[in-house]
Amino acid sequence: MSQEFSMKTVARIHSDFAGKFGVPRQSGLVETLEALVVFEPEYRNPAALRGLEGFSHVWLVWVFDQAVRKDWSPTVRPPRLGGNARLGVFATRSPFRPNPIALSAVTLAGVEETREWGTVLRVRGADLMDGTPILDIKPYLPYADCRPEAVGGFASASPSREALTVDCPAELWEKVPPDRREALRSVLALDPRPRYQTDPERIYGFGFAGLEVRFSVEGETLRVVEIEQSPGA
C-alpha cells in the first residue's frame, strides 16, 4: 500500500555557500567551516533543545531542495567514479532520489541565544548551501553511530583533505575576511571541480561568504584568479 507523509521545515542553515558549487562533498571534510542552524518561528522554543548542549555532534536531516524532480531513476552516476559508471541510487548518496533527503553529521560548536532568531545552533563541518531546509536534528550517539568495522563499498577510501596546493595572490587574499580565510583555503584545496572536468584553461567560480571566488587548476595547483564582492552582498 502506497503511503505519503508531509513534513515541515523545522530550521534552515545559514552557511557561506550561495550555491551548490564549492560545497564539500561530505560533512566533516572542512571543520573550519562554521554555520548557524536557525529555527523556523514555530520551532523557536528553547525547551526543544534542552540537553542538546551535552553532545559534541548532531545529525542534520535535510532536503536536497535544489535537486527535486518529478521522476526518479533507479541508477545514477556517482561523481566519485568519474561519472562514467552507473550504480543503484540506494547504493549512493546522490541527491536525485525518490525522496530528496540527506543526512549530515556535524560538530555542535554551541547552543546560542540571538536577538534576531532566538536560540540557534552553531555547527562546524556542514556540507549544506545557505538556506537549505532542515527537517530534523538528532544527537549523535558514539556507541550507536560510530562503527569502526563498517565497510564502505566503492567509497571506502576517504576523500583527500588536501588534494591541491592553493596559490592565491596576497592582494586577493586580503579581500577575504580573516575569520573565513582558512575555511576558504580548505574548500579550494579539496578541489571543488566536478571529477570529470580537468581543463587547465577553464575558469571556475562559486559564491562564498558574500564573495565571488574564481580559480583555475593545473596539475596539483589551484590558482585563484579573482575575488570580488558578490552582486547585492
C-alpha positions in Angstrom: 0.0 0.0 0.0 1.5 3.3 -1.0 1.7 6.0 1.7 2.7 9.6 1.6 3.8 11.8 4.5 4.0 15.6 4.8 6.9 17.1 6.7 7.6 20.6 7.9 10.9 22.6 7.7 12.0 23.0 11.3 15.1 25.1 10.6 17.3 26.4 7.8 21.1 26.5 7.6 22.9 29.8 7.3 26.2 29.0 5.6 28.8 30.7 3.5 27.8 28.9 0.3 25.4 30.8 -2.0 25.1 27.8 -4.4 25.9 24.1 -4.7 29.2 24.6 -6.4 32.1 24.5 -3.9 30.1 22.9 -1.0 32.2 20.0 0.4 31.1 16.6 -0.9 30.6 15.2 2.6 30.2 16.7 6.0 33.3 17.0 8.3 35.8 17.5 5.5 36.3 21.2 6.4 35.9 21.6 10.2 36.8 25.3 10.0 33.5 25.9 8.1 31.0 27.4 10.6 27.3 27.7 10.0 24.2 28.5 12.0 21.1 26.4 12.3 18.2 28.9 12.6 14.8 27.5 13.6 11.6 28.5 11.9 9.4 30.7 14.1 7.1 27.8 15.0 10.0 25.9 16.5 11.9 28.7 18.3 11.3 27.1 21.7 14.5 26.7 23.7 12.8 23.9 25.6 13.1 21.7 22.5 16.9 21.9 22.8 17.2 21.2 26.5 20.0 18.7 27.0 21.5 19.1 23.5 24.4 21.1 24.8 25.9 17.9 26.3 26.5 16.4 22.9 29.6 17.1 20.7 28.0 16.2 17.4 24.5 16.2 15.9 22.8 14.7 12.9 21.1 17.1 10.5 18.3 15.6 8.4 17.7 17.9 5.4 16.3 18.3 2.0 18.1 18.5 -1.4 15.6 21.3 -2.3 17.7 22.3 -5.3 17.5 18.7 -6.8 13.8 17.9 -6.5 12.5 16.1 -9.6 9.1 14.7 -10.5 10.6 11.3 -11.6 13.4 9.2 -10.3 15.9 6.9 -11.8 17.0 3.5 -10.3 20.6 4.2 -11.3 22.8 7.3 -11.0 26.4 8.2 -12.0 28.4 8.8 -8.8 30.9 11.7 -9.2 33.5 9.6 -7.2 33.6 7.2 -10.1 34.1 10.0 -12.6 30.5 10.0 -13.8 31.3 7.0 -16.1 29.7 4.2 -14.1 26.1 3.6 -13.1 25.2 2.3 -9.7 21.9 1.9 -7.9 20.5 5.1 -6.4 20.2 3.4 -3.0 23.9 2.4 -3.1 24.9 6.1 -3.4 24.3 9.5 -1.7 23.1 11.1 -4.9 20.6 13.9 -4.4 18.4 12.6 -7.2 16.4 10.2 -5.1 12.7 9.2 -4.8 12.7 11.3 -1.6 15.4 14.0 -1.8 16.6 13.8 1.8 20.1 13.8 3.2 21.9 13.1 6.5 24.9 15.0 7.8 26.9 14.6 11.0 28.3 17.9 12.1 30.2 19.2 15.2 28.0 21.1 17.6 30.1 24.2 18.5 27.4 25.8 20.7 23.8 26.5 21.5 23.5 30.3 21.4 20.9 32.9 22.1 20.4 35.6 19.5 18.2 38.7 19.4 17.0 38.1 15.8 16.5 34.4 15.7 16.2 33.2 19.3 18.1 30.1 20.2 20.3 28.8 17.3 22.9 26.1 16.9 26.4 26.9 15.8 27.8 23.9 13.9 31.1 23.1 12.1 31.8 21.0 9.1 28.4 21.2 7.4 28.0 20.4 3.8 24.9 22.4 3.1 24.3 25.5 1.0 22.8 28.6 2.5 19.0 28.4 3.1 18.8 24.6 2.9 15.7 23.3 4.8 16.3 21.0 7.8 13.6 18.5 8.7 15.1 17.2 12.0 18.0 17.4 14.3 19.2 14.4 16.3 22.0 13.9 18.8 25.0 11.8 17.6 25.5 8.8 19.8 29.1 7.5 19.7 28.3 4.0 20.8 25.5 3.6 18.2 26.5 5.8 15.3 30.3 5.0 15.1 31.0 1.6 13.6 34.8 1.1 13.1 34.2 -2.3 11.4 31.9 -0.8 8.7 32.8 -1.4 5.1 32.4 1.5 2.6 31.9 -0.3 -0.7 33.1 1.8 -3.7 33.5 4.8 -1.3 35.8 3.1 1.2 38.7 5.5 0.5 38.3 8.8 2.3 38.4 11.9 0.1 41.7 13.7 0.3 41.5 16.6 2.7 44.4 18.4 0.9 44.1 17.4 -2.8 45.5 20.6 -4.2 48.0 23.3 -3.4 46.2 26.7 -3.3 48.1 29.6 -4.9 46.3 33.0 -4.1 47.9 36.4 -4.6 48.2 38.4 -1.3 46.1 41.3 -2.7 43.2 38.9 -3.4 43.5 37.1 -0.1 43.2 40.4 1.7 39.6 40.7 0.3 38.6 37.7 2.3 37.5 38.3 6.0 40.3 37.0 8.2 37.9 34.6 10.0 36.9 33.0 6.7 40.4 32.5 5.1 41.3 29.1 6.4 37.9 27.7 5.6 38.0 29.0 2.1 41.6 27.7 1.6 40.5 24.3 2.8 37.4 24.3 0.5 39.7 25.1 -2.5 42.3 22.5 -1.5 39.6 19.8 -1.7 39.2 20.6 -5.4 35.6 21.8 -5.9 35.5 20.9 -9.6 33.4 18.1 -10.9 35.5 15.0 -11.1 35.2 14.7 -14.8 36.5 18.3 -15.6 40.2 18.7 -15.9 40.7 21.5 -18.4 43.6 23.7 -17.1 42.3 26.7 -19.2 38.8 26.7 -17.7 37.9 29.3 -15.0 35.6 28.1 -12.3 33.8 30.2 -9.7 31.5 30.0 -6.8 29.9 32.2 -4.1 31.4 32.1 -0.6 30.7 34.5 2.3 29.4 37.2 0.1 32.3 36.9 -2.3 32.7 35.5 -5.8 35.8 33.3 -6.0 37.2 32.3 -9.4 40.1 29.9 -10.0 41.7 27.6 -12.4 43.5 24.3 -11.8 46.6 22.9 -13.5 48.1 19.7 -12.2 48.1 19.7 -8.5 47.9 23.5 -8.1 44.8 25.6 -7.8 45.3 29.3 -8.7 42.9 31.9 -7.5 42.5 34.5 -10.3 39.8 36.8 -8.9 37.9 37.5 -5.7 35.3 40.2 -5.7 32.1 41.1 -3.8 29.0 39.2 -4.9 26.3 41.4 -6.5 24.0 42.6 -3.8 26.3 41.5 -1.0 
